[in-house]
Each structure stands twice: as C-alpha cells, then as structure tokens.
Amino acid sequence: MREAKKAGKPEQSNKGARRRIRLLAFAMVGFMTWAALILWNQQGRLGVKAAQVEELDQKRIETVQLHEAYKKEIERLNDPEYILQKIRKEYHYSKPGETLFYTPKSP
C-alpha cells in the first residue's frame, strides 16, 4: 500500500508541473501575440511617419531656397541702378526724351 501511495504522489506533482508549464506556455503565446501585434502596428506607423518626414524635408529645402532667393533680391533692391532697371522693365518707365519700341511676342 505504501508503494501505491508513493507511485501516486509523483503523478500528483507531475500534474501540477504540467499545469504550470501549460499556464506558462499559454502566457508566453499570449505575450508573443501581443508583441507581434504591437510590432505590426508600429511598422505601419513608422512608414507613415517616414513619408511625412520626407515631405517635410522637401518643404524645408524649398523654403531655404526661397529664403536665399529673397535675400539676394533684398541685396539687389539696395542698388539704385537695379531699382531703375526693374521699374523700366516692369512698368515700362522711360527716361525723358527716350522712345520705347515694343516688339510683338510670337504666340
């Protein structure tokens, strides 16, 4: 009878160990599933953010170029000869006694 109890006892602890291993395996599968979903979502967001960064970087480059062009224009506008040339070209201003000839533009 003692042998039957001894033989039954390892089975009992074996059941508990199996239960713990099963619980641990279930927890690991759940954790890995959760981690995979988070990783999947992060990859999608990362792609969107990368596209936004690229777009904003392009806008920044265009803005810097425009800023440089404006700085050059401001430097030119400090020159009286450039101002006179610009007025003559854009507003068809002529000096006294000067005759302007317009050439027709071809369509």
Protein Blocks (a to p, Z undefined) as FASTA:
>chain_A
ZZmmmmmmmmmmmmmmmmmmmmmmmmmmmmmmmmmmmmmmmmmmmmmmmmmmmmmmmmmm
mmmmmmmmmmmmmmmmmpmklmmmmmmmmnopacehiacddddddZZ
